[in-house]
């Protein structure tokens, strides 16, 4: 995974109108030149809200913007031809294509079915009523607009374990479908929040149904035949039994590519839970570093009061670095979204330096941080809010710095609560760098690089500082950094 840099090329409020696939193709060349290696695309399948769907209200995985369904042919991001062109353009520019996989649930059913259900306590899903009763539920998906092309599989009540809405009687809640799978219980090997977090939303997929299990494997193979596939981001992994993804990822590696990059969204800050999950999936995938994201959020809010020496405390990248995908923000944590915990703009350059330039983890860059974003939505207070997410000015150079200077062994200088630094010592063929950052006032960090770097001149690659620093006989110098900022010091002969 060395040198890999992932870009999440979308956010929750990316504008409607079918432009995203086109923008991917337009920016592919510049992304490769900058140092991005992998591009994570949003869910390509048709969502229940058609051309307005972000993609997580999964309706038809086999409709990549090809059929008149849910009010449109194209998805929010464009039609199938534009997706094919975007993925091919990424690949032709040497970029890997990472697809978002939404398997946990389906929404927007084509028909209701009469089913037998049991009520569930939403606060403790292990409490399932003994009483079974009949109701109507939205559980039949036959995709009339597609008419069996690509797959003839019809989803019905046997394919689902639960729903959140029934009719006759009309009720909202959580309802366990009574079928032949699981003896009326939820799946195991899921997160233990609310007792058992198998159920999330919509018609919850029943992975114990062998026909469903095989259909989802077929979709993975089919997808790889349609467009370039170099990896997957697995949505809502904490709600899907680990045994399923253990088998599914193994099958994809056997049939598509041994080199597939796979990262699961198991949104949990607890290291014990994440380590247990990694064991259950046979260490076959990576996980997002939720704990580190929250450390960034806290550090940004606390400012100079936050002890930077503790920034990696409790993080996945410090505990299991080979399985950590580090991030600053994503589509769920951005303002007005379900896991809202944004990192304030002033701190983002520091946070990105800490994930892009270090030896451990695979960093993930978020689209609005690279290109900016502005949107309006209703907040938790019921009021309408306009959000501006400014592009982080130095982020392109930080990505370039990862490609050019994040080389060789690493030495941490985490010896001051307000100012920390680390050194990438470089290799025989590739230069290193000295990274200094502070959440306080302007300062300087004494760094001793050794006699091999005596009388060597350094400049700040980010150009936050105009200073030119020269080391002494012992290869020592004080490397300055501006207040609440970061500098990446690089030998002038490497520039």
C-alpha positions in Angstrom: 0.0 0.0 0.0 3.1 2.3 0.1 2.5 5.6 -1.7 -1.2 4.9 -2.3 -3.4 8.1 -2.1 -7.2 7.7 -2.3 -9.6 10.5 -3.4 -13.3 10.3 -2.5 -14.6 12.0 -5.7 -18.0 13.1 -4.4 -19.8 14.5 -1.4 -23.4 14.2 -0.1 -24.4 17.5 -1.8 -22.7 17.1 -5.1 -25.0 19.0 -7.6 -27.7 17.1 -9.5 -27.6 17.0 -13.3 -25.5 14.1 -14.3 -22.1 15.9 -14.3 -20.0 13.9 -12.0 -18.9 11.1 -14.4 -17.9 13.8 -16.9 -15.9 15.7 -14.3 -14.1 12.6 -13.3 -12.9 12.1 -16.9 -12.0 15.8 -17.2 -9.9 15.8 -14.0 -8.2 12.4 -14.4 -5.0 13.6 -15.9 -4.5 16.4 -13.4 -5.2 14.0 -10.5 -2.6 11.6 -11.7 -0.1 14.4 -12.1 -0.8 15.7 -8.5 -0.2 12.3 -7.0 -3.6 10.7 -6.5 -3.4 6.9 -7.2 -6.9 5.7 -6.5 -10.3 7.3 -7.1 -13.3 6.2 -5.0 -16.5 6.7 -7.1 -20.0 7.1 -5.6 -22.5 4.2 -5.9 -23.2 3.6 -9.6 -26.5 1.8 -9.4 -29.9 3.4 -9.6 -31.3 4.6 -6.2 -34.9 4.8 -5.1 -34.9 8.5 -5.7 -33.7 8.1 -9.3 -31.8 11.0 -10.8 -31.6 12.7 -7.4 -30.2 9.8 -5.5 -26.8 10.0 -3.8 -26.8 6.2 -4.3 -27.2 4.8 -0.8 -31.0 4.3 -1.1 -30.1 1.3 -3.3 -32.8 0.1 -5.7 -31.2 -1.7 -8.7 -27.5 -2.6 -8.6 -27.7 -3.6 -12.3 -28.9 -0.3 -13.6 -25.8 1.9 -14.1 -27.8 4.6 -15.7 -29.1 2.5 -18.6 -32.9 2.1 -18.0 -35.9 4.3 -17.4 -36.5 3.5 -13.8 -37.5 5.7 -10.8 -38.2 8.7 -13.1 -34.9 8.8 -15.1 -32.5 6.9 -17.2 -29.3 8.5 -15.9 -28.3 8.5 -12.2 -27.5 11.7 -10.4 -23.9 11.3 -11.7 -24.7 10.6 -15.4 -25.6 7.7 -17.7 -23.9 4.4 -18.2 -21.9 5.6 -21.2 -20.5 8.5 -19.1 -19.6 6.1 -16.3 -17.8 3.7 -18.7 -15.9 6.7 -20.2 -14.9 8.0 -16.7 -13.6 4.7 -15.4 -11.7 4.0 -18.7 -10.2 7.5 -18.5 -9.0 7.0 -15.0 -7.4 3.7 -15.9 -5.7 5.2 -19.0 -4.2 7.8 -16.7 -2.8 5.1 -14.4 -5.4 5.6 -11.7 -7.2 2.8 -10.0 -11.0 2.7 -9.9 -12.6 2.0 -6.5 -16.4 1.4 -6.6 -18.9 1.9 -3.7 -20.9 -1.2 -2.8 -24.3 -0.8 -1.1 -25.5 -4.3 -0.1 -27.1 -3.8 3.3 -30.6 -2.8 2.1 -32.9 -2.1 -0.8 -35.4 0.8 -1.1 -38.1 1.8 -3.6 -39.7 -1.6 -4.0 -41.9 -2.1 -7.0 -44.7 -4.0 -5.2 -46.0 -4.7 -1.7 -46.4 -8.3 -0.5 -48.4 -9.8 2.4 -45.9 -10.9 5.0 -45.7 -12.1 8.6 -43.8 -9.9 11.0 -42.9 -9.4 14.6 -42.3 -6.1 16.3 -38.8 -5.2 17.5 -37.6 -2.9 20.2 -35.6 -0.3 18.3 -33.4 0.4 21.3 -32.6 -3.3 21.9 -33.1 -5.3 18.7 -32.6 -8.6 20.5 -36.1 -8.0 22.0 -38.4 -9.4 19.4 -42.1 -9.8 20.2 -43.5 -13.3 20.4 -46.7 -12.2 18.6 -46.6 -12.8 14.8 -49.1 -10.9 12.6 -49.8 -10.3 9.0 -49.2 -7.0 7.2 -48.2 -5.5 3.8 -44.6 -4.6 3.2 -42.6 -3.1 0.3 -40.5 -6.2 -0.4 -40.9 -7.1 -4.1 -38.3 -5.8 -6.6 -38.8 -7.0 -10.1 -37.3 -4.0 -11.9 -39.9 -3.6 -14.7 -37.8 -1.0 -16.5 -34.9 -3.4 -16.9 -37.1 -6.4 -17.9 -34.5 -9.1 -16.8 -31.5 -7.7 -18.7 -28.2 -8.4 -17.0 -30.0 -10.4 -14.2 -33.4 -12.1 -14.0 -33.3 -12.3 -10.2 -36.5 -11.1 -8.5 -36.2 -9.9 -4.9 -39.1 -10.8 -2.6 -39.8 -11.1 1.1 -37.7 -14.2 1.4 -34.7 -12.0 0.5 -35.1 -9.7 3.5 -34.8 -9.9 7.2 -36.7 -6.8 8.3 -38.5 -3.6 7.3 -39.2 -0.2 8.9 -42.7 0.4 7.5 -45.8 -1.8 7.1 -49.4 -1.2 6.0 -52.6 -2.9 7.0 -51.9 -2.1 9.9 -50.1 1.2 9.0 -47.0 1.4 11.3 -43.5 2.7 11.3 -40.9 1.0 13.5 -38.6 -2.1 13.1 -40.3 -5.3 12.1 -38.6 -8.7 11.8 -39.9 -10.6 8.8 -40.8 -14.2 9.7 -39.2 -16.5 7.1 -37.1 -19.7 7.0 -33.8 -18.0 7.8 -32.3 -17.5 11.3 -35.2 -18.9 13.4 -36.6 -15.4 13.7 -33.4 -13.9 14.9 -31.1 -11.3 13.3 -27.8 -12.2 11.7 -24.8 -12.6 14.0 -21.3 -11.2 13.4 -22.7 -7.7 13.2 -22.1 -4.7 15.4 -23.6 -5.0 18.9 -24.9 -1.4 19.1 -28.7 -1.5 20.1 -28.1 -5.1 21.0 -27.8 -6.2 17.4 -27.2 -3.7 14.6 -28.2 -6.0 11.7 -31.1 -3.7 10.8 -30.3 -0.2 9.5 -33.0 0.9 7.0 -35.3 0.0 4.2 -35.8 -3.7 3.3 -32.8 -5.3 5.1 -31.1 -7.9 3.0 -31.1 -11.5 4.3 -27.6 -12.8 3.6 -28.5 -16.3 4.9 -30.7 -16.8 1.8 -28.3 -18.7 -0.5 -29.9 -17.3 -3.6 -29.2 -13.7 -2.4 -25.7 -14.7 -1.4 -25.0 -16.0 -5.0 -26.7 -13.0 -6.6 -24.5 -10.6 -4.9 -21.4 -12.6 -5.9 -22.7 -12.6 -9.5 -23.2 -8.8 -9.4 -19.5 -8.4 -8.3 -18.3 -10.5 -11.2 -20.7 -8.7 -13.6 -19.6 -5.3 -12.5 -16.0 -6.1 -13.2 -17.0 -7.1 -16.8 -18.7 -3.7 -17.4 -16.2 -1.2 -16.2 -12.6 -1.2 -14.8 -12.7 -2.4 -11.2 -9.6 -2.1 -9.0 -11.3 -2.2 -5.6 -14.4 -1.6 -3.5 -15.5 0.5 -0.6 -18.0 -1.5 1.4 -20.9 0.5 2.7 -22.5 -0.1 6.2 -20.2 -3.0 7.1 -21.2 -3.0 10.7 -24.7 -4.0 9.7 -23.7 -6.9 7.4 -22.5 -10.2 8.8 -18.7 -10.4 8.7 -18.9 -14.0 7.4 -20.6 -12.6 4.2 -17.8 -10.1 3.4 -15.1 -12.6 4.3 -16.6 -14.9 1.6 -17.5 -12.2 -0.9 -14.1 -10.4 -0.8 -12.3 -13.7 -1.2 -14.5 -14.6 -4.1 -13.8 -11.2 -5.8 -10.1 -11.7 -5.4 -10.3 -15.2 -6.8 -12.5 -14.2 -9.8 -11.6 -10.5 -10.5 -8.1 -9.7 -9.3 -5.8 -10.8 -6.4 -4.8 -7.1 -6.1 -8.2 -5.7 -5.3 -8.1 -2.8 -2.8 -11.0 -3.2 -0.3 -11.9 -0.8 2.5 -15.0 -1.3 4.7 -17.0 1.4 6.4 -17.2 -0.1 9.9 -17.9 3.2 11.6 -16.7 2.5 15.1 -14.0 4.2 17.2 -13.3 1.2 19.5 -10.1 -0.7 18.6 -11.3 -4.0 20.2 -14.4 -4.0 17.9 -12.3 -3.2 14.9 -9.7 -5.8 15.7 -12.4 -8.4 16.2 -14.0 -7.5 12.9 -10.6 -7.8 11.1 -10.2 -11.3 12.5 -13.7 -12.3 11.4 -12.9 -11.2 7.8 -9.5 -13.0 7.8 -7.7 -9.6 7.6 -8.7 -9.3 4.0 -9.6 -5.7 4.0 -8.9 -2.2 5.4 -11.0 0.0 7.7 -11.5 3.7 7.9 -9.8 5.2 11.0 -12.9 6.7 12.7 -11.0 7.4 15.9 -8.4 9.5 14.2 -11.1 11.5 12.4 -12.7 12.3 15.8 -9.3 13.3 17.2 -8.9 15.8 14.3 -12.5 17.1 15.0 -11.6 17.6 18.7 -8.2 19.1 18.0 -9.7 21.6 15.6 -12.4 22.7 18.1 -10.0 22.9 21.1 -7.3 24.8 19.2 -4.2 25.6 21.2 -5.6 23.8 24.2 -5.3 20.4 22.5 -2.2 18.4 23.3 -0.9 17.5 19.8 1.4 14.8 21.3 -1.8 12.7 21.8 -3.2 13.2 18.3 -2.8 9.5 17.4 -4.0 8.1 20.7 -6.6 5.4 20.3 -6.4 5.5 16.5 -6.5 2.5 14.1 -3.4 3.7 12.3 -1.3 3.5 15.5 -2.8 0.1 16.5 -3.1 -1.7 13.2 -1.4 0.5 10.6 -1.5 -2.0 7.7 -5.3 -2.0 7.8 -6.0 1.7 8.3 -7.4 4.1 5.8 -7.0 7.6 7.3 -9.3 10.5 6.6 -10.1 14.0 7.6 -13.8 14.2 6.6 -16.2 12.3 4.3 -19.8 12.5 3.0 -21.3 11.4 6.3 -19.3 13.7 8.6 -19.7 16.9 6.5 -22.0 19.6 8.0 -25.7 18.7 8.1 -25.1 15.0 7.6 -25.9 12.0 9.8 -22.4 11.6 11.5 -21.7 15.4 11.4 -18.3 16.0 13.1 -16.5 18.2 10.6 -12.9 19.3 11.0 -12.7 23.0 11.0 -10.9 24.5 7.9 -8.0 26.0 9.8 -6.9 22.6 11.1 -7.4 20.7 7.9 -3.9 21.5 6.5 -2.4 20.1 9.7 -4.6 17.0 9.6 -3.8 16.3 5.9 -0.1 16.6 6.6 -0.5 14.0 9.4 -2.2 11.5 7.0 -0.5 12.2 3.7 3.2 12.5 4.7 3.5 9.7 7.3 4.7 6.2 6.7 1.6 4.5 8.2 -1.9 4.1 6.7 -3.5 4.8 3.3 -4.8 8.5 3.3 -8.1 9.4 1.8 -8.7 12.9 0.5 -12.2 14.4 0.4 -13.6 16.1 -2.7 -14.7 19.4 -1.1 -11.3 19.8 0.6 -9.6 19.7 -2.8 -12.2 21.6 -4.9 -14.5 23.3 -2.4 -18.3 22.9 -2.0 -21.3 25.0 -1.2 -24.8 23.8 -0.4 -28.0 24.4 1.5 -30.0 21.9 3.6 -32.2 21.6 6.7 -30.3 21.2 9.9 -31.2 19.3 13.1 -32.8 22.5 14.5 -35.3 22.5 11.6 -33.8 25.6 10.1 -32.3 26.0 6.6 -28.5 26.4 6.6 -26.1 27.4 3.8 -22.7 25.6 4.2 -19.5 26.7 2.5 -16.6 24.2 2.5 -13.6 26.0 1.2 -10.9 24.2 -0.7 -7.8 23.8 1.4 -5.3 25.9 -0.5 -2.2 23.8 0.2 -3.8 20.4 -0.3 -2.6 19.9 -3.9 0.9 20.6 -2.7 0.6 18.2 0.2 -0.6 15.5 -2.1 2.4 16.3 -4.4 4.7 16.2 -1.4 3.5 12.7 -0.5 4.5 11.6 -4.0 7.8 13.3 -4.0 9.1 13.5 -0.4 7.3 11.1 1.9 10.1 8.6 1.5 12.2 6.5 3.9 12.2 5.8 7.6 10.2 8.0 10.0 11.3 9.7 13.2 8.6 11.3 15.4 9.4 14.4 17.5 6.2 14.5 19.5 7.8 16.3 22.5 5.7 19.5 22.9 2.0 19.8 23.4 1.7 22.8 21.0 4.2 21.8 18.3 5.1 18.4 16.9 7.2 17.3 14.0 8.3 14.2 12.2 11.1 13.5 9.8 11.0 11.3 6.7 14.7 10.5 6.1 14.4 9.7 2.4 16.2 6.9 0.6 19.3 6.6 -1.5 17.2 7.6 -4.6 14.4 9.7 -3.2 14.5 12.8 -0.9 12.7 13.1 2.4 11.3 16.0 4.4 10.8 17.6 7.8 7.2 18.2 8.7 6.5 20.8 11.5 3.0 21.8 12.7 1.5 23.8 15.5 -1.9 24.6 16.9 -0.5 27.6 18.7 1.6 30.6 18.0 4.5 30.9 15.5 7.4 28.8 16.7 10.3 26.6 15.6 11.2 22.9 16.2 14.9 22.0 16.8 15.6 19.0 14.6 18.9 17.0 14.4 19.3 15.2 11.1 22.9 14.0 11.6 26.2 14.8 10.1 25.2 13.5 6.7 22.9 16.5 6.4 25.4 19.1 7.7 25.4 22.5 6.0 22.3 21.6 4.0 19.7 24.2 3.0 16.0 23.6 3.3 12.9 25.5 2.0 9.2 25.1 2.9 7.6 23.3 0.0 4.2 24.6 0.9 5.6 28.2 0.8 3.9 29.0 4.1 7.4 30.3 5.1 9.8 32.3 3.0 12.8 31.4 5.3 15.7 29.4 4.0 17.1 27.2 6.8 20.7 25.8 6.8 21.8 23.0 9.2 25.0 23.3 11.2 28.0 21.0 11.5 25.9 18.3 13.2 23.1 18.6 10.7 21.0 20.5 13.3 18.6 23.4 12.7 15.5 25.1 14.1 12.7 24.6 11.6 10.1 27.3 11.9 6.3 27.1 11.4 3.7 29.8 11.4 0.9 30.0 14.0 -1.8 27.4 13.6 0.0 26.1 10.5 2.2 23.4 8.9 5.4 23.6 7.0 7.1 20.8 4.9 10.8 21.5 4.8 12.7 20.0 1.8 16.3 20.2 0.7 16.6 22.9 -1.8 18.5 20.6 -4.2 15.5 18.3 -4.2 13.3 21.2 -5.5 
